[in-house]
Amino acid sequence: MKLHKSFLLGWVLIVTVIGICHTLLYAIENSVDFDQYPSTVISNEYVKMKVYLPDPENGVYRATRYDWSGMIGSVQYKGHEYFGFWKDAYDPMVGIFGPVDTYKTAGLGYDEAKPGESFIRIGVGFIEKEDEPEYDYHNSYKLVDHGKWTIDTGNDWMTFTHLISSDFGYGYIYTKTLKLKDDGFIIQHKLQNTGVKAIATDQYNHNFFMIDHEKCGPSFEISYPYPVSTEDDLKGFMEVKDNTLHFTKELEKGNVFMGLKGYSEKVKDNKFTIENTKSGTGVTVTVDKPLTKLDFWTNGRVICPENTIQLTVKPGQEEVWTSDYSLFVKEVRQQNRAARAAKRPQYLETGGEKETQRPLQENP
């Protein structure tokens, strides 16, 4: 019996040491000094934003899935943080910050290109096609040429311009402007087709909200302006009720993905709200283009509504769209204190002293 207890104590000690080592390793892996990567800070009286700059040699992100412009590393508003680095370890070929634009469509010229030839990822550049049955957006392809980037900035705004011209019919001038407002920011996009072939692609922002670095759990709600439903397996971590997605418990490992139904072709449906009901912190996002697909993804660290639109730009024409991020902080704690105070009994005061244990009586 003593040997058995010793064995159990030894096993508990081993598990504890492994847990401590894992925690220390996680801390070391996430102690990267991100200030070493090219970035700019813009701000106004209410909002402060850190934006990483496109740089093929030293940029914080150098892979091929996500648009390099307007990669937002931090947004601070009324003492709350909305974004941050959420991976277990940093690697410029996979590391990513939140809100960031991307396209599930392979890219311009992918279908025509042979293995070893180039196609174009908007906001990235010329990519070498691999010998593969189909495009895999999880793969980081070889970057052949990043095109030409120019950046203009002011105190509370930044504009990125990406110029691409090819010898296989595609070309564009892609402009993205980040502009702060009193309660958040807007992202303005303009895609001008300078080639001889039409541009047709989907587009969405992956967002990667990481509000106050709090793990995703029952305090977070994601709501839409209409009832939604899904046929995907939520693995017991989330549920859908009417127009709202709820976390039933913290998601420690793995991830949850759901394709959502319920939206219409009306522009007003391209909207969602994330709120931490415990702190009152949240954000409402709107996009001024109709939805073509509505998804949601989380890994327990970030909240990612994915609202997809479709872009079709004929040669010589342009497409313009804007995403609006309105931040808010409800006075939840003050409201709760006021509600509790209202429920407490009130007492009469006589002669400058409170009359002992004699609550005020309401009028009949």
C-alpha positions as CSV (number, residue, x, y, z in Angstrom):
1,M,0.0,0.0,0.0
2,K,2.9,2.4,0.8
3,L,4.5,1.6,-2.5
4,H,1.3,2.3,-4.2
5,K,0.9,5.7,-2.6
6,S,4.6,6.5,-3.4
7,F,4.0,5.6,-7.0
8,L,0.9,7.8,-7.2
9,L,2.8,10.7,-5.6
10,G,5.6,10.3,-8.0
11,W,3.3,10.3,-10.9
12,V,1.5,13.4,-9.7
13,L,4.9,15.1,-9.3
14,I,5.9,14.1,-12.9
15,V,2.7,15.5,-14.3
16,T,3.1,18.7,-12.4
17,V,6.6,19.2,-13.6
18,I,5.5,18.6,-17.2
19,G,2.7,21.1,-16.8
20,I,5.1,23.7,-15.4
21,C,7.6,23.1,-18.2
22,H,4.8,23.5,-20.8
23,T,3.8,26.8,-19.2
24,L,7.3,28.1,-19.1
25,L,7.9,27.0,-22.7
26,Y,4.7,28.8,-23.8
27,A,5.8,31.9,-22.0
28,I,9.2,31.8,-23.7
29,E,7.7,31.2,-27.1
30,N,5.4,34.1,-26.7
31,S,8.0,36.5,-25.3
32,V,8.9,37.8,-28.8
33,D,9.7,41.4,-29.1
34,F,7.2,42.4,-31.8
35,D,8.5,46.0,-31.8
36,Q,11.5,44.8,-33.8
37,Y,9.2,44.4,-36.9
38,P,8.3,47.4,-39.0
39,S,5.2,49.1,-37.7
40,T,3.5,52.4,-37.2
41,V,1.2,53.6,-34.4
42,I,-1.7,55.9,-35.2
43,S,-4.0,57.5,-32.7
44,N,-6.7,60.0,-31.8
45,E,-8.1,61.1,-28.5
46,Y,-9.9,57.8,-27.9
47,V,-8.3,55.1,-30.0
48,K,-4.7,53.8,-30.4
49,M,-3.8,51.4,-33.2
50,K,-0.5,49.6,-34.0
51,V,-0.2,48.5,-37.7
52,Y,2.5,46.2,-39.1
53,L,4.0,47.2,-42.5
54,P,4.5,45.0,-45.5
55,D,8.1,44.1,-45.8
56,P,9.3,40.9,-47.7
57,E,12.6,40.8,-45.7
58,N,11.7,42.0,-42.2
59,G,7.9,42.1,-42.0
60,V,6.1,40.5,-39.2
61,Y,4.1,38.4,-41.8
62,R,5.8,37.1,-45.0
63,A,3.5,34.2,-46.0
64,T,1.0,34.1,-48.9
65,R,-2.4,33.5,-47.5
66,Y,-3.3,36.9,-46.1
67,D,-3.2,40.4,-47.5
68,W,0.0,42.1,-46.3
69,S,-1.6,45.6,-45.9
70,G,-3.3,46.9,-42.8
71,M,-2.2,44.0,-40.5
72,I,-3.4,45.4,-37.2
73,G,-1.5,44.2,-34.1
74,S,-3.3,46.2,-31.4
75,V,-6.3,48.4,-31.0
76,Q,-6.8,50.0,-27.5
77,Y,-10.0,51.8,-26.6
78,K,-11.2,52.9,-23.1
79,G,-8.6,50.8,-21.4
80,H,-9.4,47.6,-23.4
81,E,-7.4,45.7,-26.0
82,Y,-9.1,44.1,-29.0
83,F,-6.3,42.2,-30.7
84,G,-3.0,40.5,-30.1
85,F,-0.8,37.6,-31.1
86,W,-2.5,34.3,-30.4
87,K,-0.4,31.5,-31.8
88,D,1.6,29.1,-29.5
89,A,4.9,30.2,-31.2
90,Y,5.9,33.0,-33.6
91,D,7.0,32.3,-37.2
92,P,6.7,35.0,-39.9
93,M,5.5,32.3,-42.4
94,V,2.5,31.5,-40.2
95,G,2.2,34.1,-37.5
96,I,-0.8,36.5,-37.9
97,F,-2.6,39.3,-36.1
98,G,-6.1,40.4,-36.2
99,P,-8.2,42.0,-38.5
100,V,-6.6,40.9,-41.7
101,D,-8.1,40.5,-45.2
102,T,-7.9,37.4,-47.3
103,Y,-9.3,35.5,-50.3
104,K,-10.3,31.8,-50.4
105,T,-10.2,32.1,-54.2
106,A,-6.7,30.8,-55.3
107,G,-5.7,34.0,-57.1
108,L,-5.5,35.7,-60.4
109,G,-4.3,33.3,-63.2
110,Y,-4.1,30.2,-61.0
111,D,-6.1,28.0,-63.3
112,E,-4.1,29.0,-66.4
113,A,-0.7,28.7,-64.7
114,K,1.3,25.5,-65.0
115,P,3.4,24.2,-62.0
116,G,6.4,26.5,-61.7
117,E,4.6,29.5,-63.3
118,S,3.2,32.4,-61.4
119,F,-0.3,33.5,-60.3
120,I,-1.3,36.5,-58.2
121,R,-2.5,36.8,-54.7
122,I,-4.1,40.3,-54.2
123,G,-2.2,42.2,-51.5
124,V,0.7,39.7,-51.6
125,G,2.2,39.5,-55.1
126,F,3.3,36.9,-57.6
127,I,3.2,33.3,-56.3
128,E,4.7,30.2,-57.8
129,K,2.2,27.5,-58.5
130,E,3.0,24.1,-57.2
131,D,2.2,20.7,-58.7
132,E,-1.0,20.1,-56.8
133,P,-4.6,19.0,-57.6
134,E,-6.0,22.3,-56.3
135,Y,-5.0,25.5,-54.3
136,D,-4.5,25.0,-50.6
137,Y,-4.8,28.2,-48.7
138,H,-3.2,26.6,-45.6
139,N,0.0,26.2,-47.7
140,S,2.6,29.0,-47.8
141,Y,3.7,29.2,-51.4
142,K,6.9,30.6,-52.8
143,L,6.8,34.4,-53.2
144,V,8.3,35.3,-56.6
145,D,7.7,39.0,-56.7
146,H,5.9,41.2,-54.1
147,G,5.1,44.0,-56.5
148,K,5.4,47.6,-55.5
149,W,4.2,48.9,-52.2
150,T,3.8,52.6,-51.1
151,I,2.6,53.8,-47.7
152,D,1.2,57.2,-46.7
153,T,0.4,58.0,-43.1
154,G,-1.1,60.8,-40.9
155,N,-1.8,61.0,-37.2
156,D,-5.0,59.0,-37.3
157,W,-4.9,57.3,-40.7
158,M,-2.7,55.1,-43.0
159,T,-3.0,54.3,-46.7
160,F,-1.4,51.3,-48.4
161,T,-1.1,51.0,-52.2
162,H,-0.1,47.8,-53.9
163,L,0.7,47.9,-57.7
164,I,0.8,44.8,-59.8
165,S,1.3,44.4,-63.5
166,S,1.8,41.1,-65.3
167,D,2.5,39.7,-68.7
168,F,-0.5,37.3,-68.5
169,G,-3.4,39.8,-68.6
170,Y,-3.9,40.7,-64.9
171,G,-3.0,44.0,-63.3
172,Y,-4.4,46.2,-60.5
173,I,-3.9,49.1,-58.1
174,Y,-5.1,48.0,-54.7
175,T,-5.6,50.8,-52.1
176,K,-6.5,50.2,-48.4
177,T,-7.0,53.1,-45.9
178,L,-7.2,52.6,-42.2
179,K,-8.9,55.6,-40.5
180,L,-9.6,56.0,-36.8
181,K,-12.9,57.5,-35.5
182,D,-14.0,58.4,-32.0
183,D,-15.3,54.9,-31.2
184,G,-13.2,52.7,-33.5
185,F,-12.0,52.6,-37.1
186,I,-12.9,52.0,-40.7
187,I,-11.1,50.1,-43.4
188,Q,-11.7,51.5,-46.9
189,H,-10.7,49.3,-49.9
190,K,-10.4,50.2,-53.6
191,L,-9.4,47.7,-56.3
192,Q,-8.8,49.2,-59.7
193,N,-8.4,46.8,-62.6
194,T,-5.5,47.9,-64.8
195,G,-5.2,44.7,-66.7
196,V,-7.0,43.3,-69.8
197,K,-8.7,40.4,-67.9
198,A,-11.6,40.7,-65.5
199,I,-10.9,40.2,-61.8
200,A,-13.3,37.8,-60.0
201,T,-12.7,36.8,-56.4
202,D,-14.2,36.4,-53.0
203,Q,-13.0,38.5,-50.1
204,Y,-13.4,38.5,-46.3
205,N,-11.7,39.6,-43.1
206,H,-10.6,36.9,-40.7
207,N,-10.7,39.4,-37.8
208,F,-9.0,37.3,-35.1
209,F,-10.6,39.2,-32.2
210,M,-8.8,38.7,-28.9
211,I,-10.6,41.0,-26.5
212,D,-8.5,41.7,-23.4
213,H,-6.7,38.4,-24.1
214,E,-9.5,36.6,-22.4
215,K,-10.2,33.0,-23.4
216,C,-13.4,32.3,-25.3
217,G,-16.1,31.2,-22.9
218,P,-19.7,31.7,-21.7
219,S,-19.2,35.5,-21.2
220,F,-18.8,36.0,-25.0
221,E,-21.7,36.3,-27.4
222,I,-21.7,36.8,-31.1
223,S,-25.0,38.1,-32.6
224,Y,-26.4,38.9,-36.0
225,P,-29.4,41.1,-37.0
226,Y,-31.4,38.0,-38.1
227,P,-31.8,34.4,-36.9
228,V,-29.0,32.0,-37.9
229,S,-28.6,28.3,-38.0
230,T,-25.8,25.7,-38.8
231,E,-25.6,22.1,-39.6
232,D,-22.0,21.8,-38.4
233,D,-20.9,19.9,-35.3
234,L,-20.2,22.4,-32.5
235,K,-18.5,19.7,-30.3
236,G,-20.5,20.7,-27.2
237,F,-18.6,24.0,-26.9
238,M,-21.0,26.3,-28.6
239,E,-24.7,26.6,-29.3
240,V,-26.9,28.7,-31.7
241,K,-30.0,30.4,-30.3
242,D,-32.0,32.6,-32.5
243,N,-29.6,35.3,-33.8
244,T,-26.8,34.6,-31.3
245,L,-23.8,32.2,-31.0
246,H,-23.0,31.2,-27.4
247,F,-20.0,29.5,-25.8
248,T,-21.2,26.8,-23.4
249,K,-17.8,26.4,-21.9
250,E,-14.1,27.3,-22.5
251,L,-12.5,25.7,-25.5
252,E,-9.2,24.4,-24.3
253,K,-8.1,22.4,-27.4
254,G,-9.1,22.1,-31.0
255,N,-11.4,24.5,-32.8
256,V,-15.0,25.0,-33.8
257,F,-16.1,26.0,-37.3
258,M,-19.6,26.6,-38.5
259,G,-21.1,27.7,-41.8
260,L,-24.2,29.8,-41.0
261,K,-27.5,30.2,-42.8
262,G,-30.1,32.9,-42.4
263,Y,-28.7,36.0,-44.2
264,S,-30.2,37.6,-47.2
265,E,-28.7,39.5,-50.1
266,K,-29.5,42.8,-48.4
267,V,-26.4,44.9,-47.5
268,K,-27.8,45.5,-44.0
269,D,-27.3,41.7,-43.2
270,N,-23.5,42.1,-43.5
271,K,-23.2,42.9,-39.8
272,F,-22.2,41.2,-36.5
273,T,-21.6,42.1,-32.9
274,I,-19.2,40.5,-30.4
275,E,-19.8,41.3,-26.7
276,N,-18.2,40.2,-23.5
277,T,-21.3,40.3,-21.3
278,K,-19.1,40.2,-18.1
279,S,-17.1,43.3,-18.9
280,G,-19.4,45.0,-21.3
281,T,-16.6,45.3,-23.9
282,G,-17.5,44.6,-27.5
283,V,-17.5,45.6,-31.2
284,T,-20.1,45.9,-34.0
285,V,-18.8,45.4,-37.5
286,T,-20.6,46.3,-40.7
287,V,-19.6,45.9,-44.4
288,D,-21.3,47.8,-47.2
289,K,-21.5,44.9,-49.6
290,P,-24.0,42.0,-49.5
291,L,-23.0,38.7,-48.1
292,T,-22.2,35.7,-50.3
293,K,-21.1,33.4,-47.5
294,L,-21.2,33.5,-43.7
295,D,-18.9,31.5,-41.5
296,F,-17.5,31.5,-37.9
297,W,-14.3,30.0,-36.5
298,T,-12.7,29.9,-33.0
299,N,-9.8,28.0,-31.4
300,G,-10.7,29.2,-27.9
301,R,-8.2,32.2,-28.1
302,V,-9.7,34.2,-30.9
303,I,-13.2,35.0,-32.2
304,C,-13.5,35.0,-35.9
305,P,-16.7,35.9,-37.7
306,E,-16.0,35.5,-41.5
307,N,-18.3,37.6,-43.6
308,T,-17.5,36.9,-47.3
309,I,-18.3,39.2,-50.2
310,Q,-17.8,38.7,-54.0
311,L,-15.8,41.1,-56.1
312,T,-16.1,41.4,-59.9
313,V,-14.0,44.1,-61.6
314,K,-13.9,44.5,-65.3
315,P,-10.8,46.0,-67.1
316,G,-10.7,49.8,-66.6
317,Q,-13.2,49.7,-63.7
318,E,-12.9,49.7,-59.9
319,E,-14.6,48.2,-56.9
320,V,-14.9,50.1,-53.6
321,W,-16.0,48.7,-50.2
322,T,-15.8,49.8,-46.6
323,S,-15.7,47.9,-43.3
324,D,-16.7,49.8,-40.2
325,Y,-15.6,48.7,-36.7
326,S,-17.5,50.4,-33.9
327,L,-16.1,49.6,-30.4
328,F,-18.1,50.0,-27.2
329,V,-17.7,49.5,-23.5
330,K,-21.0,49.2,-21.6
331,E,-21.0,50.3,-17.9
332,V,-21.9,46.8,-16.7
333,R,-20.3,47.0,-13.3
334,Q,-21.8,50.4,-12.5
335,Q,-25.2,49.2,-13.6
336,N,-24.9,46.1,-11.5
337,R,-23.9,48.1,-8.4
338,A,-26.8,50.5,-9.0
339,A,-29.2,47.6,-9.3
340,R,-27.9,46.0,-6.1
341,A,-28.1,49.3,-4.3
342,A,-31.7,49.8,-5.4
343,K,-32.6,46.4,-3.8
344,R,-31.1,47.3,-0.4
345,P,-33.5,48.5,2.3
346,Q,-33.5,52.2,3.0
347,Y,-33.8,53.6,6.5
348,L,-35.3,56.6,8.1
349,E,-33.1,59.1,9.8
350,T,-34.2,60.8,13.0
351,G,-32.3,63.4,14.9
352,G,-29.4,63.1,12.5
353,E,-29.1,59.4,13.3
354,K,-30.3,56.4,11.3
355,E,-33.2,54.7,13.0
356,T,-32.1,51.1,13.7
357,Q,-33.5,48.4,11.4
358,R,-36.6,50.3,10.3
359,P,-37.1,50.2,6.6
360,L,-39.0,52.9,4.8
361,Q,-42.5,51.8,3.9
362,E,-43.8,52.4,0.4
363,N,-47.1,54.2,-0.1
364,P,-50.0,51.8,-0.7
